[in-house]
Amino acid sequence: MSSDRLIIQPTADGSSTFFSEQWQETFHSKYGAKQEAIAKFVLPSNILNKSQDCIKILDVCYGLGYNSAAAIEKFSLDGIANQIDIIALELDLEIPKQAIAANLLNIWTPEVTAALTTLSQELKLQIQIGAKTLNMQLLLGDARQTISQVPIAWADVIFLDPFSPTHCPQLWTVEFMQCLAHCLKPDGCLVTYSCAAAVRTALMMAGLDIGNTPPVGRRSPGTIAAFPPCSLPPLSLAEKELLQTRASIPYRDPSLSASSVIIMADRQELQRLSPLESSSSWKKRWC
């Protein structure tokens, strides 16, 4: 049983999310939980336009299930392919179960809600939604370990949606990004809400190019990453310069088992010793 107390928080688009007392963050922005799942993850990934017969999605930090729900719902209505396979990684099964118990998934179609309810009970399913086949598997535990169960070069798209780097640095490290890159097809992409310089540096150190995804409910964009050669929305000059500051020093976790406290402390020490420009100096030029 989870020790995390989850408090329902309404958002501006009429959907609701949870506030986690353990992590001291909401799972989605106040501007709209449903909107965020669709516009920050599903649409930028371009999965709806992929013409292959089966689309494979790795949903990292499944949480309430909204990113998977958005993908399934949009895919069943507009997707070109005939089948969608999803592997979802989640630390705490109580989160999706409490979302279901609180009727938070009712913002999605009854078929999608029923599918995610079955997944929370059986951890695996194969069903038809309209003319589409849906296969899902939910892997429970620390994503740094369960990622090893995902086949190499399996995913067409990775949704990366942990809590923020300051609260959950262990899932934003160079080493974890390398694990994710190993799971990504050569022509696949990773999408995340974060545009933090440390996150973008970690993605690049994992061998990926990076670009912007459209802002959703805030001024700053998200990030899309893919193996070169690829065509991605370009970074601004300010964003490129930020990647040359101490803010870009990435989180490290060589053992894939360090605590968040150690990961944060190690990065802070590297920043203290770094000769790179400070982010505050960068802000004076650009903000």
Salt bridges, closest charged atoms under 4 A:
GLU21 OE2 - ARG5 NH1 2.84
GLU25 OE2 - HIS167 ND1 2.47
GLU36 OE1 - LYS40 NZ 3.36
ASP78 OD2 - LYS74 NZ 3.88
ASP85 OD2 - LYS56 NZ 3.06
ASP142 OD2 - ARG144 NH2 2.90
ASP156 OD1 - LYS185 NZ 3.11
GLU175 OE2 - ARG252 NH2 2.72
GLU239 OE2 - ARG200 NH1 3.46
GLU241 OE1 - ARG285 NH2 2.65
ASP253 OD2 - ARG144 NH1 2.81
GLU269 OE2 - ARG272 NH2 2.68
GLU277 OE2 - ARG285 NH1 2.38
